[in-house]
């Protein structure tokens, strides 16, 4: 069934499909009109691509056909527009059955910093695909990859599904359906202006000090580049190696693993890919050692944050990011790259029990982790996937540590965002 229809209960057990533009006619007509007005206000030829998208989106809000809007949208980029806008129904996370797309809008200024990364990484894309295919092993074979590396954006307005009560999406690849998605012509963005206000930074440091031992904390700095690099490589990794459409013996990941486990594994692949490509780019001389080592600590605090949110929601639905963070941290502990010392005091001098990160062992663990994770997807290895969850998400040692992480991490207030961008 289409992601763009609602299901109406007609009574007597009869269900019918009602397209969004019928079910939400008044709201959608009003949005359509606003988009048209915005398009008409644009007079400068430099923003022609933006104007075309506004008009196409305006039409899609009337006829519920999102393909022409996606086509116009895919033609916008960091070089032909100052702005990033996405408006329409996209993600299904909030639908209980993960089937129906929710409406959202993200309006942002494009940060040209991403162009430098794109130039560095564009020539390496096919080689990056070969590297991940090799580490995952048979039967997966490297394919010809074509995808856009993420644009960096500074969000000025998030609304609807893009504006949850707490937190915000920091990376997104769209659209989810249709020819633009299937032909690799979609766009990926990394949101760069969240968690950057003074309060968020101070809270984050306090959190890190409550978990790391002093020797590790001494190496930790709030590093914006490490964070952006991680988001960039995570999003790029969704396009590399075995993805959702890859089949083992004719079966997709959904069919092999089941929806929730398949989603978690795809995210686990992307986040493992981020670590893996950090090493890869360091070996290629594209990244410097200090940045990659810094990114290990940034990754670890990122994992603490997701682990502190719990492994499942109130309905028992798996949280993919929390579970993948637990698997990665558990794996690093197994490899002694992350060491928990129950008797040592944390860097804040107040909490007993703290974590040390061993840089050399961390670096050695990354390719092994990639071999395990990408291998699971390459072979459709459900048994090993379930074992990873059993050991690192639900195992006794893991859950004991998760409780400590949650208790310390959740002392800090949840971040709220300052949606501010500097236009000139
Ligand atoms: Zn992802």
Boltz pocket constraint, residues with backbone or C-beta under 6 A from the ligand:
constraints:
  - pocket:
      binder: B
      contacts: [[A, 234], [A, 235], [A, 238], [A, 266], [A, 267], [A, 270]]
      max_distance: 6.0
